[in-house]
C-alpha cells in the first residue's frame, strides 16, 4: 500500500519545490528504509507495527541524507518525443519502429511486418489515446513472453506457482503472494535479459521462503549466483523505463 504523507524533511527536489514524500507499508520489510527516486519522490518503507511517530522520527534523523541525495540527482533530461519513433525491449531482445498509420476508429497498436503500427483516427485526444494504445499493446505483448520465461524457469528449478499477474508500478518490480500468485512489473521488459531472469528467480524462491531470510538468499544464489550485481542493476532500472510509460 502506497500513501502520500507530509513529514518533516529539509531540502527541495530540483524544480519541484518540496520533495514528494510517500509511505509504503510492507509486510515483508524488517526495518524502516528510505529511497530517493530519480524523479524526486522520497519513499519510506514501513514494516508492520511501526507507529507514525517512529516514522516521523526516522525521517527527521535522515533528512540531511535525503537532501544530499536529492541534490545529487542528475539534471532532468529534455522531454522525450511522443509518440516515440521506436520502442526497444532489451529483456525480450526486440526493437520496433513505431509507424503512425492513421485510419478510422479508436487508436490501437499492433505489429505488422515487424513494425509497431499505431492505427486509427487522430484528433485532439490523440496523445492520451496513443499512450493508452501503446500501454495496452505493451502489457499484452509482454504477458506472452514473461509467462513463457516464468514457466521455463519454474520447471528448471522445480518451483510451483499458481499464476502470473502483470502490473505497471512506480516503486515495485515484483511480488509473490502466499497463494503462489506472482506479480511482475511490465517495465522489466526494458531491462537487460539477465536482470529479468534474476527478478523471476527472486519471486519464484518466495514460493518456498516468504521472507528475505538467510535461507532465502542462499536459495536465490543457488539459481542465480550473480544476484547481488543484478539486484543493484534492478534497483537502478527505473532510469531505463521510457518516460511515456508513466507520463
C-alpha positions in Angstrom: 0.0 0.0 0.0 1.4 3.4 -1.0 0.2 6.7 0.5 1.4 10.3 0.2 2.2 11.8 3.6 3.6 15.0 5.0 6.6 14.5 7.2 9.3 16.9 8.4 12.0 16.9 5.8 14.5 19.5 4.6 15.6 20.3 1.1 13.9 20.6 -2.3 13.5 18.4 -5.2 15.0 20.1 -8.3 12.4 22.2 -10.0 9.5 20.9 -7.9 9.6 22.7 -4.5 9.2 20.4 -1.5 10.0 16.7 -2.3 7.1 14.4 -2.8 7.2 12.0 0.2 5.4 8.8 0.1 4.8 6.0 2.6 4.7 2.3 1.6 3.6 -0.2 4.2 5.3 -3.6 3.7 4.5 -6.9 5.3 8.0 -8.2 4.4 10.2 -5.3 5.5 12.0 -5.8 8.8 13.2 -2.3 9.3 12.4 1.3 8.2 14.1 2.3 4.9 14.3 5.4 2.8 14.6 5.5 -1.0 15.1 8.6 -3.2 13.9 8.1 -6.8 15.3 9.8 -9.8 12.1 11.8 -10.3 12.4 13.4 -6.8 10.0 11.1 -4.9 11.1 10.1 -1.5 9.7 6.7 -0.4 9.6 5.5 3.2 9.2 1.7 3.5 7.5 0.9 6.8 7.3 -2.6 8.4 4.2 -3.8 10.1 3.6 -2.5 13.6 5.7 0.7 13.2 3.9 3.8 14.5 3.7 7.1 12.6 5.7 8.8 15.4 8.5 6.4 14.8 8.3 7.0 11.0 8.5 10.8 11.6 11.5 10.4 13.9 13.2 8.2 11.4 12.7 10.7 8.5 13.9 13.5 10.7 17.1 11.7 11.6 17.8 11.1 7.9 16.7 14.3 6.4 20.2 15.6 5.7 20.9 12.3 3.8 17.7 12.8 1.8 18.6 16.4 0.9 22.1 15.2 -0.3 20.5 12.5 -2.5 18.1 15.0 -4.0 20.8 17.5 -4.7 23.0 14.8 -6.3 20.3 13.8 -8.8 21.2 14.4 -12.5 19.6 17.3 -14.2 16.3 16.2 -15.8 16.7 15.4 -19.5 14.7 17.1 -22.2 11.2 15.6 -22.7 11.1 12.6 -24.9 9.2 12.9 -28.2 5.8 11.3 -28.3 4.8 9.1 -29.9 8.2 7.5 -29.7 10.0 6.8 -33.0 10.9 3.3 -31.8 10.4 1.0 -28.8 13.2 -1.2 -27.5 12.5 -4.2 -25.2 16.0 -5.4 -24.3 14.8 -8.2 -21.9 13.0 -9.8 -24.9 15.7 -8.9 -27.4 13.2 -6.9 -29.5 13.1 -3.5 -31.1 10.2 -2.0 -33.1 10.0 1.1 -35.2 6.7 2.9 -34.5 4.7 3.8 -37.5 1.8 6.3 -37.4 -0.5 4.5 -39.8 -3.7 6.6 -39.4 -7.1 5.2 -40.3 -10.5 5.2 -38.7 -11.9 4.2 -35.3 -10.1 4.2 -31.9 -6.3 4.1 -31.8 -4.8 0.7 -31.5 -1.2 -0.6 -31.6 -0.3 -3.8 -33.5 2.7 -5.4 -35.1 2.6 -5.6 -38.8 5.6 -6.8 -40.8 8.0 -6.2 -37.8 6.8 -2.6 -37.4 4.6 -1.4 -34.5 1.8 0.5 -36.2 -0.5 3.0 -34.4 -3.7 2.7 -36.4 -6.9 4.7 -36.0 -8.2 8.3 -36.2 -6.1 11.1 -34.9 -7.7 14.1 -33.1 -7.5 16.4 -30.1 -7.2 13.5 -27.7 -4.5 11.7 -29.7 -1.6 11.8 -27.3 -3.6 10.3 -24.4 -5.2 7.8 -26.7 -1.9 6.8 -28.3 -0.4 6.3 -24.9 -3.3 4.0 -23.8 -2.9 2.0 -27.0 0.8 1.6 -26.5 0.4 0.6 -22.9 -2.3 -2.0 -23.8 -0.1 -3.4 -26.5 3.0 -3.4 -24.2 1.2 -5.3 -21.5 -0.4 -7.9 -23.7 2.8 -8.4 -25.8 4.9 -8.8 -22.6 2.5 -11.2 -21.0 3.1 -13.9 -23.6 6.9 -13.7 -23.3 7.0 -13.3 -19.5 4.7 -16.2 -18.9 6.9 -18.5 -21.1 10.0 -17.2 -19.3 8.4 -17.7 -15.9 7.2 -21.3 -16.6 10.6 -22.3 -18.1 12.5 -21.1 -15.1 10.0 -22.7 -12.7 10.3 -26.1 -14.4 14.1 -25.8 -14.4 14.2 -25.1 -10.7 11.3 -27.3 -9.7 9.2 -24.4 -8.5 5.5 -24.3 -8.3 3.4 -21.1 -8.8 -0.3 -20.5 -9.3 -0.5 -17.7 -11.8 1.1 -14.6 -13.2 -0.1 -11.0 -12.9 1.4 -8.1 -14.8 1.3 -4.6 -13.2 2.7 -1.2 -14.0 4.1 0.2 -10.8 6.4 3.0 -10.0 8.2 1.5 -7.0 8.0 -2.3 -7.1 9.4 -4.8 -9.6 7.6 -7.9 -8.4 5.9 -9.8 -5.6 4.7 -13.3 -4.7 1.6 -13.9 -2.6 1.2 -16.7 -0.1 -1.1 -18.4 -2.6 1.7 -18.6 -5.2 0.5 -15.7 -7.4 3.5 -14.0 -8.9 3.3 -10.3 -10.0 5.8 -8.8 -12.3 6.2 -5.1 -13.3 5.7 -4.9 -17.0 8.6 -2.3 -17.1 11.0 -5.2 -16.6 11.0 -5.7 -20.4 13.1 -2.5 -20.6 15.9 -4.1 -18.5 18.7 -6.5 -19.6 17.7 -10.1 -20.1 19.9 -11.2 -17.1 18.0 -8.7 -14.8 14.7 -10.2 -15.9 15.9 -13.7 -15.2 17.1 -12.6 -11.7 13.7 -11.0 -10.9 11.9 -14.2 -11.9 14.2 -16.3 -9.7 13.7 -13.7 -6.9 10.0 -14.2 -6.9 9.9 -17.9 -7.5 12.1 -18.5 -4.5 9.5 -16.7 -2.5 7.1 -19.6 -3.2 9.4 -21.5 -0.7 10.6 -18.7 1.6 8.0 -15.9 2.2 10.7 -13.6 3.6 14.2 -12.4 3.0 16.0 -14.6 5.5 19.5 -16.1 5.1 17.9 -19.3 3.8 16.0 -17.3 1.2 19.2 -15.6 -0.2 21.0 -18.9 -0.1 18.3 -20.4 -2.4 18.5 -17.4 -4.7 22.2 -17.8 -5.0 21.8 -21.4 -6.0 19.8 -20.4 -9.0 21.4 -17.0 -9.7 25.0 -16.8 -8.4 25.4 -13.2 -9.7 22.3 -12.0 -7.9 24.0 -9.2 -5.9 25.1 -7.3 -9.1 21.8 -7.9 -10.8 19.8 -6.7 -7.8 21.8 -3.5 -7.9 21.1 -3.1 -11.6 17.4 -3.7 -11.0 17.2 -1.1 -8.3 18.5 1.4 -10.8 16.3 0.1 -13.6 13.7 2.9 -13.4 16.0 5.1 -15.5 15.7 2.7 -18.4 11.9 3.0 -18.5 10.8 5.4 -21.2 9.0 8.5 -20.0 5.8 7.8 -21.8 5.1 4.7 -19.7 4.4 6.9 -16.6 3.6 10.2 -18.3 
